[in-house]
Amino acid sequence: MQKWFVNFKHMKIRNKLSILIAFIVAMTFAFALIVQQYAFSVYDEQLYLKSSRVLHLSSSAIEKELERIEQLSFNIITDTQIQSLLRSISDSVECDKQYSAASHLKWNFNPRTHVGCDACGSPTRLGEYISIHAPT
């Protein structure tokens, strides 16, 4: 190491200046690389947080819709009038009887107006988000 310093002292000014400039360029490059890595890590962290929030909101909305569909399915399954109409549609061989039962089901149990009761006894609209169509 001392030999290197002795050699450095006896170098020409031009060579010393070249080494100094190369050292400054290397330090600047290292500093820029460290700052860039830090900026990318901060950006990645913020991107991850925002993405997880969006995914959480989306999954909450999907979960809410699935709960509504589950409640609708339960209401349809437990409603005896709807089940008897569906049974008559599936058992009927004649298209006129099927259409008549389906129309009765559609108009008498309009999802937006027909109110049923859920498992807790509180009123809920049947099929608020799912339309019931007569077979074609």
Beta strands, then each sheet from edge to edge (+ up, - down):
strand 1: 115-117
strand 2: 123-125
sheet 1: 1+ 2-
end
